[in-house]
Amino acid sequence: MEAVAHLNNNPTSDRKMRLVADLVRGKRVEDALTILKYSKQEASNKLEKLLRSAINNWQQKNDARPEDNQLIVKEIFVNQGRQLKRFLPAPQGRANRIRKRSNHVTIKVDSKVAATTTKEEVAA
């Protein structure tokens, strides 16, 4: 059984968050947590917290320890959120537009054993 965790209206741009999300896609959960912990990007802190939430969601669904089941980050995607549009004064009476971007992140975590059996069932 897979578990899902969402992060909505995160106040960083979706492009910056995708760079960090690409680092952990398809990795084992232990490796992904290590990568996120030692990454320098600000987005890695939020993603680490979200990944821990997905692990806890999986643990509550399955009543099992994540270490025994070899959890992997099955799917992670980042969508663009809302934009706050602001204006900044510019020379000669002009105004420059500032777009404060946000994003939505979704992580799906599943055990490695369950992920391989579903692929075999589809192939058969």
C-alpha positions as CSV (number, residue, x, y, z in Angstrom):
1,M,0.0,0.0,0.0
2,E,1.3,3.4,-0.9
3,A,1.1,6.5,1.2
4,V,0.8,10.1,0.0
5,A,1.8,13.4,1.5
6,H,1.0,16.9,0.1
7,L,2.5,20.3,0.7
8,N,0.4,23.1,-0.7
9,N,1.2,26.8,-1.2
10,N,4.9,26.5,-0.3
11,P,6.4,30.0,-0.8
12,T,9.3,29.0,-3.1
13,S,9.3,28.8,-6.9
14,D,8.4,25.5,-8.5
15,R,11.6,25.5,-10.5
16,K,13.8,25.6,-7.4
17,M,11.8,22.8,-5.7
18,R,11.9,20.6,-8.8
19,L,15.7,20.7,-8.7
20,V,15.7,19.2,-5.2
21,A,12.8,16.8,-6.0
22,D,14.8,15.3,-8.9
23,L,17.6,14.3,-6.5
24,V,15.4,11.9,-4.5
25,R,13.0,10.5,-7.1
26,G,13.1,6.7,-7.2
27,K,15.6,6.4,-4.3
28,R,15.3,4.4,-1.1
29,V,13.8,6.4,1.7
30,E,17.0,6.2,3.9
31,D,19.1,7.5,1.0
32,A,16.6,10.3,0.2
33,L,16.6,11.5,3.8
34,T,20.4,11.6,3.8
35,I,20.5,13.5,0.6
36,L,17.9,16.1,1.8
37,K,19.6,16.5,5.2
38,Y,23.0,17.4,3.7
39,S,21.7,19.4,0.7
40,K,22.4,23.2,0.8
41,Q,19.2,24.3,-0.9
42,E,16.5,25.8,1.3
43,A,13.8,23.7,-0.4
44,S,15.5,20.5,0.9
45,N,14.3,21.3,4.5
46,K,10.7,21.4,3.5
47,L,11.0,18.4,1.3
48,E,12.7,16.4,4.1
49,K,9.8,17.2,6.5
50,L,7.3,16.2,3.8
51,L,9.1,12.9,3.2
52,R,9.0,12.1,6.9
53,S,5.3,12.8,6.9
54,A,4.8,10.4,4.0
55,I,6.8,7.7,5.9
56,N,4.6,8.2,8.9
57,N,1.5,7.9,6.8
58,W,2.7,4.7,5.3
59,Q,3.6,3.4,8.8
60,Q,0.1,4.1,10.1
61,K,-1.6,2.4,7.1
62,N,0.5,-0.8,7.2
63,D,1.3,-1.3,10.9
64,A,4.9,-2.2,10.0
65,R,8.4,-0.7,10.3
66,P,9.7,1.2,7.3
67,E,13.2,-0.2,7.7
68,D,12.0,-3.8,7.2
69,N,10.1,-3.1,4.0
70,Q,12.6,-1.1,2.0
71,L,10.5,1.9,1.3
72,I,11.2,3.9,-1.9
73,V,10.1,7.3,-3.1
74,K,7.7,5.9,-5.8
75,E,6.6,9.2,-7.2
76,I,7.3,12.9,-6.5
77,F,6.0,15.9,-8.4
78,V,5.9,19.6,-8.1
79,N,3.2,21.8,-9.5
80,Q,3.0,25.5,-9.8
81,G,0.9,27.2,-7.1
82,R,-0.6,30.6,-7.0
83,Q,1.3,33.8,-7.8
84,L,1.2,37.0,-5.7
85,K,1.7,39.9,-8.1
86,R,3.3,43.0,-6.6
87,F,4.6,46.2,-8.0
88,L,7.9,47.9,-7.2
89,P,8.5,51.6,-8.1
90,A,11.0,52.1,-11.0
91,P,12.7,55.3,-12.3
92,Q,10.8,57.9,-14.3
93,G,7.4,57.0,-12.8
94,R,7.3,53.5,-14.1
95,A,6.5,50.3,-12.1
96,N,8.1,46.9,-12.3
97,R,6.0,43.7,-11.7
98,I,7.3,41.3,-9.0
99,R,5.8,37.7,-9.1
100,K,6.0,35.9,-5.8
101,R,5.7,32.3,-6.8
102,S,4.6,29.3,-4.8
103,N,4.3,25.5,-5.5
104,H,2.5,22.3,-4.5
105,V,4.5,19.2,-3.8
106,T,3.2,15.6,-3.7
107,I,5.2,12.5,-2.6
108,K,4.1,8.9,-2.9
109,V,6.0,6.3,-0.8
110,D,5.7,2.6,-1.3
111,S,7.6,-0.6,-0.3
112,K,10.0,-2.0,-2.9
113,V,8.4,-5.4,-2.8
114,A,4.9,-4.1,-3.5
115,A,6.2,-1.9,-6.4
116,T,7.8,-4.8,-8.2
117,T,4.8,-7.1,-7.9
118,T,2.5,-4.5,-9.5
119,K,4.9,-4.2,-12.4
120,E,4.9,-7.9,-12.9
121,E,1.1,-8.1,-12.7
122,V,0.8,-5.4,-15.4
123,A,3.3,-7.2,-17.7
124,A,1.3,-10.5,-17.4
